Amino acid sequence: MSLRTLPLLFINLGGEMVYILDQRLKAQVIPDEKAKKVLHDIVSTMFNRRFMDELFKPQELYSKKGLRTVFDRLAHASIMRLNTASMDKLYDLMTMAFKYQVAMSLTPRDVLLVTLNHIDAIQSFVAESPVISGHVDNVYQLLITNYGKLSIGEFQLIRQTLLNFFQDMHIRVSIFLKDKVQNSNGRFAISTAGMVPYGSEPPGIIRMFSTEGEHVKTASFPSGGNYTYSMQQGSIELQGNRCTQLGTNMYAMNKPFETTISVPAPQQPMSMDKNSQNPLAKAELNLLAQLIGTLDEKAAASSEFRLNLFRTDEEEEQAQALRPADLHAQVIQIDARCGGMDGELAKIMGDMKVVEQAGTANSSKGDDLLNLMDSTQ
């Protein structure tokens, strides 16, 4: 297992969440001002500099339930509200989209290019806010610093860790089924056509050499597919040509999407005792809770709205009724107080407390999470 996997998992899932929410906000004709606030608030919280600094420390992956808890909180970091069925669907779409991208990557290094595609797109969503755009630039620099010079072997370990994390998730998504990249059992179909990795040749040629190393004969065999050369290696430069569409916004073409939730087989409840928890993960969850929990609930409630991830309210209600009762029965308690933290995180969270400035008493305190994040820098 790679201890460098968590930032890539978090950023890519976050990027997919932004894509899906943007599509649904437009589909429900949410006013532009509210839609923009939702995306800005979520990206600002997700890419908060202090939280990112903690996230990029070498550590094990969160548990599936722990990661779901993080994105539950992120999705509600603004004025948007999702009921349980819609949140289930949002998370299913996020995880299956990134699983598809990891599975279809031509080389292990492509996982970084997929991540940078998400970063490029997120940057376009927040381009009007210099502060949040600066958060995104900071994440890009962290990615280049931590992953820019990794070997193929290290990337392969990261990719394998991601695939292990996703291996039991086989949720059918209509956009994949219609494109015939997913089978009816929820597993992805590997294509026998397309480009081969950069620096590789299409299969079908056998070269034979003498004992002296001289090329003496060439033979060929049918490869069973239609392969082409990759003419360029993906760039990791800022807004560079990634040479892959994986990680870009697949909802930009206004394709409808649905999920079919397969009821998981009964499993032994996951042990939640203190010895099985990742202390750093728990501390980071608490830090995230502090970031989100500082939003004034009364101020936000005046402009809250509910987002539906289904086409109609009836579909959402039906999905809620069919939802397995124990799908997420295990609840992770998140303590946003500093008492349960280690000294370093307690100091970080203490620094993030907002002191009301003179002359701002008439403003809507906590009305905009962006202002909160600005004040922490």
Steps between C-alpha positions, in 0.01 A plus 500: 500500500627845409493773764479762223157400367258700717552847342440362149188315613360804678573752223362284220182412688462868584540592135229253400273643770542849354416372149182325617378787717560749219290284265215460748500868599452587133238227449293633790540858375650621827578874475856566386591689815397212728656236273828688490498543878451126552792403276725772638424407861563131440828555312617753759438253783635199311826675405555695820876538533528367854283200426703426185826518694369232736355291219829482308687350795582129432221292651269208437171542318188585697249220539214505249265628770749764609542630146124505448469708818747755361299547181170508688634800683652660193174472307328694777772762542282763338131588464416182305334205671473139381284230649649158567393342171646785294822492702525126438460555129751785494762289676429198276555711188820650641656168595405314182625784279841504666517120508440504124778755450750299704406175326530654151830680559757387244791530743523537878627856452170591332342512846687829549381629161141412591541695823638801313201488261277533806712786632482683164121469494457606863715803429259602223204479741659742749692725260296804610626471858873579535508361855347160417698487176809543716394196706477295179843622386640395837362148453655484153840591649457236771424239234805588293725511806380165638432304181685671216815289532361167621615187321268277298529241777373747760211601274417134445477450876268803523283367217480157661401656833220690327375189321501309828291777655244483217500123443163428667315789335298388196225760471345530156498849350286568195753728330751212508246239398387707201859550388553124539798546732320328789332159504163424655674353806665836573849401387684705240568369149862533393527611138718315247558815299645846541837649582779311667710669771748762385830338402334163434419327174165346403500123568540259211875502425762246614868588455763228528866567576814295472721410795713800403200730534445556128149520362455201270130453443161666545167319519149621557177369650143633514462715810123477509456878520550828320784679680676827420815674617499772766681791337545714810552452872254671733629824651490581870549872438233742619210476249720276285383241247426190709450285186209320666130572537485305825420738782324758282135588546297221339174679587589807293317351200171507696475122507243366748635275771346254741631245743367161595597422856582134543417382850830387653532153642483484881839570647648480844465843665820698483675531831503858617708461815781739564769254400359467146476870426759713328567775757619745236190434289276564800684823576464614139127424509475711811690780329262485206205504739642814656532666160142419403348536845597865530238600241220681681198271464239774541663717234525208259146376563348813349631409154513119519360287221468128440671333204356183352737257328202323343284621212188534717412516867306176459812316382693638796232388745491154341879470527482608862241232572704230326823601667641218717449589863856407597680649198683753715390392845844547647534866589832668564469754778690815412603718788568854380638607836871538552506279810539172314773623266871473506685822575580590140145470366359671808728795429396504132133502590557763763661722238195461279254652742345811350523823697224743405649820366379837618251654264363168372230451762227587250615242248356150481742313724602174335291579192779410265744217571745664261537793738569254780773330301652837406526594864699185584785582266 
